[in-house]
Amino acid sequence: MTEKDSEDIDYKGIVDAIKHNSIVFFLGAGANLPVEEAPHWDSSHPTRPPSGDELAKYMALDFIDRVPALAKKDLQHVATFYEIKRKSRALYSLLHDIFDVDYPPRKIHTFLAELPSLLRSQGCTAEYPLIVTTNYDDILERALGDQPHAVYTYIEHGGDRGKFRLCNDGNVIEKPNELRLGKLGLKERFVIFKMHGTITRSAESSDLEKDEYVITEDHYIDYLAGAPIADVVPTGLVTALKGRAILFLGYALQDWHLRVLLRRVLQGQPLSTSMWSVQLKADEVYRAYSQHQNITLIEQPLDEFVDRLQNELTGGTAAQRGTSA
């Protein structure tokens, strides 16, 4: 598969799925990173969350004199060592400090936040977006402002490990099979599922007991080998993922966490719906992987893709071809 020219991208299919309320937005770490070449993440003056590699190198600084090779390891490996040497609370404290920052939204966050009003302006009877993310930060939630939204997070630690809770009220979802798609409330609010945990911001003080992070190797092992998915993930999300198109934004297909997540939720069942993945570059292995999994790979800067998609939604060439709902 060769890199797609922007004119060859199936915006029409994406626009149709959005206008007919039949899409799930998957938001990855790449959504937080600038398109242009940027300076290395600066922990003393952060303007964005760190990438996984940057976070791993930052954690490794504590041990670089004794274990210099640690700086070259991946994030899960470094986080595992950090937790062993500094214990879980220190790991959580470090992560909390990194993500307890009002990072500015990027174009994709603003686009998603404005999507309901944009669709209404086009005469569509639109639901609010259903968004799944593996990011810990709250950039998207803050971009939504006062708009109604429900945030569900995976619980990584404590007696309810492996379940989900509704961040709005703190209640654990004890009967996920009863939280069906129709009960998620997409006609009234955004719904966000944070599959790898989330920071909990507080105006008064850090409350580490409410933070959740799937980050160490053991966390991922527990995540993959935990209770049957029907016992923990709300049925509504599973139904949506199996029955709606999926648009991956800011993920690289070589990110095995994404594949673990999909395998965990879908239990190895093939999808019969459309999938698109927007990423800047993919090697030949993952181009072949995308074809094998029936994922349309869009090799394009995310901001450029968002600009074009917004244009199509507001009367661009897709609308002229008769795709408005």
C-alpha positions as CSV (number, residue, x, y, z in Angstrom):
1,M,0.0,0.0,0.0
2,T,1.4,3.4,-0.9
3,E,0.9,6.7,0.8
4,K,-2.5,8.0,-0.1
5,D,-2.8,11.3,-1.9
6,S,-5.3,13.6,-0.1
7,E,-7.6,13.4,-3.1
8,D,-7.8,9.6,-2.7
9,I,-8.9,9.6,0.9
10,D,-12.5,8.4,1.5
11,Y,-13.8,11.5,3.2
12,K,-17.2,10.7,1.9
13,G,-17.4,7.5,3.9
14,I,-16.2,9.3,7.1
15,V,-18.6,12.2,6.6
16,D,-21.5,9.8,6.1
17,A,-20.6,7.9,9.2
18,I,-20.4,11.1,11.3
19,K,-23.6,12.5,9.9
20,H,-25.5,9.3,10.6
21,N,-24.2,8.9,14.2
22,S,-22.5,5.7,13.3
23,I,-18.8,6.3,14.2
24,V,-16.6,6.0,17.3
25,F,-13.6,8.4,17.6
26,F,-10.4,6.8,19.0
27,L,-8.0,9.4,20.3
28,G,-4.4,8.5,20.8
29,A,-1.3,10.2,22.2
30,G,-0.4,11.6,18.8
31,A,-3.4,13.9,19.1
32,N,-1.5,15.9,21.7
33,L,1.7,16.4,19.7
34,P,2.3,19.3,17.3
35,V,2.5,18.6,13.6
36,E,5.6,20.8,13.1
37,E,9.0,19.9,14.4
38,A,9.0,20.9,18.1
39,P,11.6,21.1,20.8
40,H,12.0,18.2,23.2
41,W,9.4,18.2,26.0
42,D,10.6,20.4,28.8
43,S,9.4,19.2,32.2
44,S,10.1,22.7,33.8
45,H,8.1,24.6,31.2
46,P,5.7,22.1,29.6
47,T,3.5,23.3,26.8
48,R,2.1,19.9,25.9
49,P,2.0,16.4,27.5
50,P,5.1,14.3,26.8
51,S,5.2,11.5,24.2
52,G,5.7,8.0,25.5
53,D,9.4,8.2,24.6
54,E,9.8,11.5,26.3
55,L,8.0,10.3,29.5
56,A,10.2,7.2,29.6
57,K,13.4,9.3,29.3
58,Y,12.2,11.6,32.0
59,M,11.5,8.8,34.4
60,A,14.9,7.2,33.6
61,L,16.7,10.3,34.8
62,D,16.3,9.2,38.4
63,F,18.4,6.1,37.7
64,I,20.7,7.1,34.8
65,D,23.9,7.0,36.9
66,R,23.3,3.4,38.0
67,V,21.3,2.1,35.0
68,P,22.3,4.2,31.9
69,A,20.7,1.8,29.5
70,L,17.3,2.5,31.1
71,A,17.0,5.7,29.1
72,K,16.8,3.6,25.9
73,K,13.9,1.4,27.1
74,D,10.3,1.8,26.4
75,L,7.8,3.4,28.7
76,Q,6.3,0.3,30.2
77,H,9.8,-1.1,31.0
78,V,10.9,2.1,32.6
79,A,7.7,2.6,34.5
80,T,8.0,-1.0,35.9
81,F,11.5,-0.2,37.2
82,Y,10.3,3.1,38.6
83,E,7.5,1.4,40.5
84,I,9.8,-1.3,41.9
85,K,12.4,1.2,43.1
86,R,10.1,4.1,44.2
87,K,6.8,2.3,44.9
88,S,3.4,2.9,43.4
89,R,2.6,6.1,45.2
90,A,5.8,7.8,43.9
91,L,5.0,6.7,40.4
92,Y,1.5,8.1,40.7
93,S,2.8,11.3,42.2
94,L,5.2,11.8,39.3
95,L,2.5,11.1,36.7
96,H,0.1,13.4,38.5
97,D,2.5,16.3,38.5
98,I,3.1,15.8,34.8
99,F,-0.6,15.7,33.8
100,D,-1.9,18.2,36.4
101,V,-1.3,21.0,33.9
102,D,-3.7,23.1,31.8
103,Y,-2.3,21.9,28.5
104,P,-3.9,23.8,25.6
105,P,-6.2,21.9,23.2
106,R,-5.0,21.0,19.8
107,K,-7.0,21.2,16.6
108,I,-8.6,17.7,17.0
109,H,-9.8,18.5,20.5
110,T,-11.5,21.7,19.3
111,F,-13.0,19.9,16.3
112,L,-14.6,17.2,18.4
113,A,-15.9,19.8,20.9
114,E,-17.5,21.8,18.1
115,L,-18.8,18.9,16.1
116,P,-22.4,18.8,17.5
117,S,-23.0,22.5,16.8
118,L,-21.3,22.1,13.4
119,L,-23.6,19.2,12.4
120,R,-26.7,21.1,13.7
121,S,-25.7,24.0,11.5
122,Q,-25.8,21.5,8.5
123,G,-29.3,20.4,9.4
124,C,-28.3,17.1,10.9
125,T,-30.1,15.6,13.9
126,A,-26.8,14.6,15.5
127,E,-25.9,12.7,18.6
128,Y,-23.0,13.8,20.7
129,P,-19.7,12.1,19.8
130,L,-18.7,8.8,21.4
131,I,-14.9,9.0,22.1
132,V,-12.5,6.4,23.3
133,T,-9.0,7.3,24.4
134,T,-5.9,5.8,26.0
135,N,-4.7,9.3,27.1
136,Y,-4.4,10.1,30.8
137,D,-4.7,13.9,30.3
138,D,-7.9,15.9,30.5
139,I,-7.3,18.2,27.5
140,L,-10.4,17.0,25.7
141,E,-12.6,17.4,28.8
142,R,-11.5,21.0,29.2
143,A,-12.0,21.7,25.5
144,L,-15.6,20.7,26.0
145,G,-16.1,23.5,28.5
146,D,-19.6,23.6,29.9
147,Q,-21.0,21.2,27.3
148,P,-22.5,18.1,29.0
149,H,-20.3,15.1,29.0
150,A,-19.8,11.8,30.9
151,V,-16.4,10.4,31.4
152,Y,-15.8,6.7,32.2
153,T,-12.4,5.5,33.3
154,Y,-10.8,2.1,33.7
155,I,-9.9,1.4,37.3
156,E,-6.3,0.2,37.7
157,H,-5.8,-0.2,41.4
158,G,-7.8,-1.0,44.6
159,G,-10.6,-3.4,45.2
160,D,-12.4,-2.4,42.0
161,R,-9.4,-3.0,39.8
162,G,-10.5,-4.0,36.3
163,K,-13.9,-2.3,36.4
164,F,-15.0,1.1,35.2
165,R,-16.3,4.1,37.1
166,L,-18.2,7.2,36.0
167,C,-15.9,10.1,36.9
168,N,-18.8,12.5,37.1
169,D,-20.1,11.0,40.4
170,G,-17.3,8.4,41.2
171,N,-19.7,5.5,41.1
172,V,-18.3,2.1,40.0
173,I,-20.1,0.4,37.1
174,E,-21.1,-2.8,39.0
175,K,-23.4,-4.1,36.3
176,P,-21.8,-3.2,32.9
177,N,-24.2,-5.4,31.0
178,E,-27.0,-3.0,32.0
179,L,-25.3,0.1,30.6
180,R,-26.4,-0.5,27.1
181,L,-25.8,1.8,24.1
182,G,-29.1,3.5,24.5
183,K,-28.4,4.3,28.1
184,L,-25.1,6.1,27.5
185,G,-27.1,9.3,26.8
186,L,-25.5,10.2,23.5
187,K,-28.5,12.4,22.6
188,E,-27.8,14.6,25.6
189,R,-24.0,14.5,26.2
190,F,-20.6,13.6,25.0
191,V,-19.4,10.2,26.2
192,I,-15.7,9.6,26.8
193,F,-14.2,6.2,27.7
194,K,-10.7,6.5,29.1
195,M,-9.4,2.9,28.6
196,H,-6.0,3.3,30.3
197,G,-7.0,5.5,33.2
198,T,-7.0,9.2,33.8
199,I,-5.7,12.0,36.0
200,T,-8.2,13.4,38.5
201,R,-7.8,17.2,38.8
202,S,-8.6,18.9,42.1
203,A,-8.7,22.6,42.9
204,E,-7.7,21.9,46.5
205,S,-5.0,19.3,46.4
206,S,-3.7,16.1,44.6
207,D,-5.9,13.1,45.3
208,L,-3.7,10.3,44.1
209,E,-6.2,7.7,45.2
210,K,-8.5,8.8,42.4
211,D,-5.8,8.8,39.7
212,E,-5.7,5.7,37.4
213,Y,-2.8,4.8,35.1
214,V,-2.2,1.7,33.1
215,I,1.5,2.1,32.4
216,T,3.7,-0.6,33.8
217,E,4.2,-4.0,32.3
218,D,2.2,-5.6,35.1
219,H,-0.6,-3.2,34.5
220,Y,-0.8,-4.3,30.9
221,I,-0.7,-7.9,31.8
222,D,-3.5,-7.4,34.3
223,Y,-5.4,-5.5,31.6
224,L,-5.1,-8.2,29.1
225,A,-5.6,-11.2,31.4
226,G,-8.3,-9.7,33.6
227,A,-12.0,-10.7,34.0
228,P,-14.1,-11.5,30.9
229,I,-14.7,-8.2,29.1
230,A,-18.5,-8.5,29.4
231,D,-18.1,-8.4,33.2
232,V,-16.3,-5.1,33.2
233,V,-16.7,-3.0,30.0
234,P,-20.2,-1.4,29.6
235,T,-22.2,-3.3,27.0
236,G,-22.9,0.0,25.2
237,L,-19.3,0.5,24.3
238,V,-18.8,-3.0,23.1
239,T,-22.0,-2.7,21.0
240,A,-20.8,0.6,19.5
241,L,-17.3,-0.8,18.6
242,K,-18.8,-3.8,16.9
243,G,-21.5,-1.9,15.0
244,R,-20.1,1.5,14.2
245,A,-17.3,2.7,12.0
246,I,-14.0,3.6,13.8
247,L,-11.8,6.5,13.2
248,F,-8.3,6.2,14.8
249,L,-6.8,9.6,15.4
250,G,-3.2,10.0,16.7
251,Y,-2.5,6.3,16.9
252,A,0.3,4.4,15.1
253,L,-0.8,1.0,14.0
254,Q,2.5,-0.3,15.4
255,D,1.2,0.7,18.9
256,W,0.6,-2.7,20.4
257,H,-1.5,-1.2,23.2
258,L,-4.1,-0.3,20.6
259,R,-4.2,-3.8,19.3
260,V,-4.4,-5.3,22.8
261,L,-7.3,-2.9,23.6
262,L,-9.2,-3.9,20.5
263,R,-8.6,-7.6,21.1
264,R,-9.6,-7.3,24.7
265,V,-12.9,-5.5,23.8
266,L,-13.8,-7.4,20.7
267,Q,-12.5,-10.8,21.9
268,G,-10.8,-11.5,18.6
269,Q,-14.0,-11.1,16.5
270,P,-13.5,-9.4,13.1
271,L,-15.3,-6.1,12.5
272,S,-17.7,-5.7,9.6
273,T,-17.7,-1.9,9.8
274,S,-15.3,0.6,8.2
275,M,-12.1,1.6,10.0
276,W,-9.7,4.5,9.2
277,S,-6.4,5.3,10.8
278,V,-4.8,8.7,10.5
279,Q,-1.1,8.7,11.1
280,L,1.9,10.5,9.6
281,K,4.0,7.6,8.5
282,A,3.8,3.8,8.6
283,D,6.3,1.2,7.5
284,E,5.6,-1.6,5.1
285,V,4.8,-4.0,7.8
286,Y,2.0,-1.9,9.2
287,R,0.8,-0.9,5.8
288,A,0.4,-4.7,5.2
289,Y,-1.2,-5.0,8.7
290,S,-3.8,-2.3,7.9
291,Q,-4.7,-4.1,4.7
292,H,-5.0,-7.4,6.5
293,Q,-7.3,-5.8,9.2
294,N,-9.3,-3.9,6.6
295,I,-8.2,-0.6,8.0
296,T,-7.9,2.3,5.6
297,L,-4.5,3.9,6.4
298,I,-4.4,7.7,5.9
299,E,-0.8,8.9,6.0
300,Q,-1.3,12.6,6.6
301,P,-0.6,15.1,9.3
302,L,-3.5,15.1,11.8
303,D,-4.2,18.8,11.6
304,E,-4.3,18.7,7.8
305,F,-6.8,15.8,8.0
306,V,-9.0,17.7,10.5
307,D,-9.0,20.8,8.3
308,R,-10.1,18.8,5.2
309,L,-12.7,16.8,7.1
310,Q,-14.2,20.0,8.5
311,N,-14.3,21.4,5.1
312,E,-16.1,18.3,3.8
313,L,-18.6,18.5,6.6
314,T,-19.4,22.1,6.0
315,G,-20.0,22.0,2.2
316,G,-16.8,20.7,0.6
317,T,-16.7,18.2,-2.2
318,A,-18.2,15.4,-0.1
319,A,-21.3,17.5,0.4
320,Q,-21.5,18.4,-3.3
321,R,-21.5,14.7,-4.1
322,G,-24.7,14.4,-2.0
323,T,-23.5,13.0,1.3
324,S,-25.3,15.3,3.6
325,A,-27.8,13.4,5.9
